[in-house]
Amino acid sequence: MTAQNGKLIKGATGDWEVVIGMEVHAQVTSKSKLFSGASTAFGGEPNSHVSLVDAAMPGMLPVINAECVKQAVCTGLGLNAKINLRSVFDRKNYFYPDLPQGYQISQYKSPIVGEGEITVELDSGKSATIGIERLHLEQDAGKSLHDQSPSMSYVDLNRSGVALMEIVSKPDIRDAEQAKAYVTKLRSILRYLGTCDGDMEKGNLRADVNVSVRRPGEPLGTRCEIKNMNSINFIGQAIEYEARRQIDLIEDGGAVEQETRLFDPNKGETRSMRSKEEAHDYRYFPDPDLLPLEFSQGFVDELKAHLPELPDQKKARFIADLGLSPYDAGVLVTERESADFYEAVLAKLKDARRDGKLAANWVINELFGRLNKEGKDIASSPVSAAQLAAIIDLIGEGTISGKIAKDLFEIVWQEGGDPRKLVEERGMKQVTDVGAIEKVVDDIIAGNPDKVAQARAKPAALQWFVGQVMKSTGGKADPKAVNALLKSKLGV
């Protein structure tokens, strides 16, 4: 599989290509940990969600959490990946204060999920297919707290043993834009599946980004890994800085050393953390306390049968059934909550086929625009799906014009209420009586002979008359009737 060509970076001695691979750690949506019954709830008092297993007390044995296995399989299915019916848990040995066992239970040679792929849309309108190398289950470590005391570090084991899915991409990503699009799409799929909440601020989704540079067509260069990125924008910034750092280093006659780096968002730069460990440094071996994980194809098929509709499928359906543009459909499906809101509007419309496109415009432009402006999310929208559907119905059936609809939207946003009742009570109905409109049209034509001559010479000047009629009817005249009358009376 070939990656989409990315943007080459100009160096002093020619063009360079960036090669990026990612390891995304996604916290599994589960009430308890991977090998213990302790709670995974966020924000508890330090060390309040720790079982004897998580604390590595002598003689404590891990027991696999079936829910975490299901979530990993569902994620693999959502990534069009191969599901391995037999996988093995290994011990990855390293010593760190927040790792009480002295090893992490992970999967090395036999992961639960094999190769898959994700297709991402790019700003240019093109798409890129990024290969997935594997997905494996592993425990999270605890957290060392260095700012609680001037003389010692504290350890909080609440996260210790929480189930993570490590999703490893192939080195198919070629620039910062593709990398950001990949994490955005992956996060969206996980949230649709309900297998990870994707909350990057809480650390529930974080990425290790491997960056190397090379001359186009040459073998892969030496990579550096940027650890624990928990912001999509920072991922883009870190890649651009790191690629430029490596290019400058090589062009100055130096060599890139394989190492682990951290990104400093305040300075916008990466800095060295430690030399990179290799797999053999971890002395992997199968965990003697855990049997190989085995399940049947029937188990996989049952999970597949109950998968929700994923963003790409939803987007294709919106385009095929409702005639939405690929761009509008893409905006609506990016977040599951947005798609659900749009579908709730469709469900309330009297004629969803006729007005589905109009509904998409209103959801994207009016609703999302206003929510963004006021810093609200869709869950706290003052206008409900039912209210928005009622406004769109009123436009679709010709009761109100688009202009009146914007005024009505504002009233509902500020005050609430039933849009139909508001239209009745406040006299907002569109004037469709041709006789009443005709009188206004005649008066304006009679009072502006110079403009009449202009319109006959240049039909585009007709819009001035449309504006005047709308003004004198308070925006209530039916624009179609106004246009038709003006055209016939002016002979345009």
N, C-alpha and C positions, 0 to 999 in steps of 0.2 A: 504494500500500500504506500502510495507516495503522498507526501504532505503538500499542502498548498504552498506555492512560493510566497515567501514573506518579503518585507521591505529590507533591501540590502542597506548596510550602513557604510557610508563613505569614510575611509581612513586616509591617512597621508599617503599611503602607498597603494591605494586601490580599494575595491569594494570588499566588504566582509558580510558573511551570512551568520546569523545567530541561530543556534540550535538549542531548543528548550524542551526539557522533560519535567513532568511534575509528579510529586507524590502528595495526594490530597488525603488528609486525615479527617474523616467524617464521623462524628459521634453518633452511634446507633440510637435511634429512638426506642427506648426500652425503660421500664420502670426500675429494673435492677441490673446489676453489673454482669459482665461476661461469664464470670465463674463463681459469683457469690450472690446472695440475696440482698445485699446492701443497696440502699436507695441511690439513684443517679440524679436526684433533684438538685437543681443549681442553687447556690447561695446559702447553703446550710452553715451553721457554726463550724469552724475548722475541726476536722476529725470527728464529726458527728455522724457521718455516713460510711463508717468503716467496720467491716466484719472481721472476724479472726483470720479469714482467708486473705483479705486485702492487706492485713497487717503482718502477714507471713508468720503467724504463730506456729510453733512446731506441731507437726502431725496434721495440719489442716490441708484438706485435699480440694482441688478445684472441681466444680460440677458445671458442665456446659449449660448455658441459658438457651433453650430452644427458640425463644422469640428472636434473639440476636441472629441465630442461624437463618431463620425465615427472612429477616430483614436484609441480610447479606445476599441471599438467593434472589429476592425481589429486585435488589439493586442491580445485580448481575443481569437479570432479565431486561431491566430498563436500559441497560447499556449494550444490548444486543450481544451479550458475551456468552462464552461457553461456561456452563455450570458443571463443576467437577463433582461427581457423585461420591468421590472419596477424597478427603483431604486430611492433612496431618498438622497437628500443633507442635511447634518447636520452642525450645528455650533459647532466647537471645540473651547471652550473658554480658552484662556490664554493671558497673558499680556506681551508684549515684544515691545521694541521701534520700531522694523521694521515691526510690525503688526498693521497698523493704525486702523483697525476695532475693535481690542481687541478680535477678534475671527478669525478662519480660516474656510472657507467653505470647507467641506470634505464630505466623506461618511462613515458611521459607520456600522449600522446593515444591511443596504440594498445596497450593492455595485453594480456597473454596470456589473461586471464580477465575477463569482463564481469560483469553483474549476477547476483546469487544471493540466498539468504536463509538464516537460521538461526532455528529456533524454540527458545525457551528456556522452561523451567519456572520458575515463581516460587513463593515460600514460601506465597502465598495459595492455591495450587492452580491459579491461572490460568496462562496461557502468553502469551508475546509473540513476535511475529515481527519480527526485525530484518533489514532489507535490507542486502545487501552491494553496494557500489557497483562494486568492481573488485578484482582481485588482480594485482599486477605483480611481476616479478622485478627485483632490483637488487643491486648489490654493497654489502657492509658497509664501513664505514670502519675505520681502525686505532684505536688507543687511546692517548690522551695520558696520561702518568703524571706527576702533579705532586708526588708525595710522596717521590721518590727522591733529590732533591737540593735544597739550600736556594736554589740560584741558577739552576737551569735545569729545564726539563721534558724528559722522555724520551718517545720515541715507540716503541710496539710495533706492528708491522704484521702480526702473526699473523692478526688478524681481517680485515685489508684484503683485499677481493675475495671474502670468503665470501658464498655466495648467500643472499639474504633474499627471502622472499615478503612484500610489504607488502599486507595485507588491510585495505581501507578500508570501513568501514560507512557506511550512510546515517545522517543525523541522526535516527534513529528511537528512540534510547534516552532514557528519560524520568526515570530516577532511579538512585541508586547501586546499588540491589538488581538492577535490570535490567542495569546495566553489569557487575557482578560475575558475574551468571549468563551473560552473553554471552561474557565472556572464558573462563569455566570450560567452557562448551559448546564454544567454538571450540578450546580447548586439547585437550579430549577427542577431538574429531573428528580433529585433526591427529595425535594419538597413536595412534588406531585405524588411521588411514591409514598411519602410519609415515613421514609426510612431514616431521615436526618432532618432536623429543623433548619439547618443551614445558617444558624445564628453565629456569624463570624465574630461579633463583639464579645460573646461569651466563650469564644474559643471552640465552639462546637463544629466548626469547619475551618481548617487551616491548611496551608500548603507549604511544602518544601519545594523550592524551585531550583532546578539544575540548569545552569547556563554555561554554554561554551561558544566559542566563535571559530570560524574557519573561512578560508577562501572558498567561494562557490565551487562545488564539485570535489573538493579535497576531503580526506578522511576527517573523522570527528576530532575536535580539539579536546584539551583537558578541561574538565568541567569543575565549576564551583557550585556548591549547594547553599542557597539562601534559606535559612530555617524559619519555620513558624510564622509565615505571613498570614495575617488575618484580615486583610482588606484588599479588595480587587484593584482599587486604584494604586495602592502601595505596590502590589505585584507588578503592575505596569511600570511604575517608576523605578523599582529595584532592577528589573530586567534591563531597562534602557541605561541606567547608570553602570551596571555590572558589565554589560556588553562593551560599552565605551571604555571602561577601565581595562578590560582584557585586551582590546584592540590597541590601546595606547601602550600598554605594557609590552606586547609582542613587537609593535612597530619600533619601540625604543630599544629592541634587542634583548628584552627580558623573556622569561617563560612563565606561563600560568601554572601555579601550583594547585594541586587538588586539595581543597580545603572547605570547611564549613564557615559560612559568613552570616552576619546579621544585617538587617536593613534598619537604618536610623531614619525614621520619617521626618524628624525635625531638620536634619541636615540633607536629606534626600540622597544618602550614600550608603554603600555597604561597607562593613568592616570585618576583619578577620576574627573568627571565634576560636577555631581549633583546626588541626589538620584532620582530614577526612578519614574516618575509619573504613576499612574494607569488610566485606562479609565475614572473612575468616577471623577477623579480630573479635567477632562476637561469639565464636565457637558454638555455632548452632548445633543442636542435636534434638531428636524427637523427645517431647516431654514424656517422661516415664509414667506420670500420673494420669495421662489422658490417652484413651484409645483413639485410633483414627476416627475421624468424623465421617460417617457413611449414611446416605439416605437414598431413597429410590427415585426413579424418573417420575413415578406417579406423584410423589411429594412435590416435585418441581412443577409438573403439569397443573396440579391443583392451585399452586400459588400463581402460575401464569394466567390461569383462567380468571382470577380475581384482581388482576392488575388494573389500576385506573387508566383512563385515557391519558397518554403522555403529551407533552407540549407539541411535538412534531405532528402527531396524529390529529390533535385538536386544531392546529393551524391549518392542516390540509382540509379538514372538514369545514372550517369557517370559510375557506376560499371556495371550495366546491359547492357547498349548500347555500351560502349567503352572498357569494360574489365579492367578498372582501378582497382588498389588495393584499399581496403578500406582506407588505410593510405593516398595514393596520392589524392583520391577523397576528403577525409576529409580536407587536406591542402588547396585544391583548393576552397572549399566552405566556409571556415571559414569567409572570408571577401567577401562581395558582389562584390567589385571592382575586386578582384582576379578571381572570378568565371566568371564575365562578360568579363574580358580580355581573359581568356581561351576559352570561348564560341566564342569570336570574332575571335580567331585564328582558331578554328574548322570551322567556317563559311567560311573562306578564303581558307581552304585546298582543294586540288583536290580530295582527298580520305580520308575523316575524319574517316571512320570506320577502314581503314588500319593504318592510322598514328595518331589516337587520343591518343594512349598510348605514342607514341614518343613525341607528342606535350606536353602531361602532364609532361614528364620528362624534356623537355626543359624549360617549363614555371617555374616549381618548382626549378630545379637545376641551370640552367644557368641564367635565367632571375631574379627570386627572389633572388638567391644567390648574383648576381651582384648588384641588387638594395639595398639589406641589407648592402653589403660591402660599398656602396657609400652613404648610408643614404638617399636614395630616396624612394618615394612611387610610386605606380604603375601608378598614373596619370602623373608623370613626367618621365616615362621611355623613354630613347632615342630610343629604338627599339619598333616600333609599332606592333600591332597584325598582320597587313598585311605583314610587313617585316619578322616577325618571322615565319609566315605561309609559306612564300616563301622559307626560309631556310629549313624548315621541308620538303616541297615538293621536294626540290633539293636532300635531303638525301633519301627520300622515293622512288624517281624514279631512284636512283643510279647515279645521275650526280656528286655528291660530297660525300666524306666519312664523317663519324662523326668527324674525326680530322680536316678535311678541314672546316667543318661546324663551328667549334669553332673559327677558324681563321676568317672566314667570319662574324660570330657574332661580333667579336671584331672590325672589320672594320666598320660594320653597326653602332655599338654602338658609335664609335669615330667619324665617318665621315658621317653616314647616307648613303642614296643611295638605288637603286634597287638591291637586292641580285642577281637576274639572270644576270643583266648587269655586275655587279662586277665580277661574275664568268667568264663571257666571256672575259671581258677586261683584267683581271689579270691572265688569264690562269690557273684557279683553278679547271678545270674539272677533274674528276676522270678518270684515265687511265683504260679502260675496255677492250682494245685490248689485247687479250690473248697472241698474238705473241710478242708484245712489253714487256709484263710482263715476259714472258717465258725466254727471253734473259737475263734479269736481274737475274732471279732465277738461270739459268744455270751458270752464272758468279760467283754468290755467292757460289753455291754448289761446283764448281770446285776449288775455292780459299780456301775452309775450310773443307778439308777431315776429320780433327779431330772432328769438330762439327757435320759432317754427321754421323760419328760413334756414337756420343753421342745421336743424335736424333733417330737413329734406335734402340738404346738400351733403350732410355727413351723418348717416344713421346712428353712429356711436353717440351723437349728442342727445339721442333719445333718453339716455340715462338721467339727464338733468330733469326731464319731465317726470320720470318715474320717482325720482327723489322728492320732487315738489308735491306730487300726489300723496306719497307716503307721509310726508310731513303734515299736510293739511288733514289727513285722516288719522293722525296719531299712530301711524304704522299699522293701522288695522285693515287697510285695503288689501284685497287678494292680489299679490304681485302678478300672477298669471293674467288675471282679468285686466289689470292696469296696462300691462305690456300689449295685450291684444287690442284693447281700445285705442291706445296711442298709435299703434302701427296702422290701424285701419283709418283713423281720423287724419293722420299726417301723411298717409300714403307712402309709408316707408317700407 
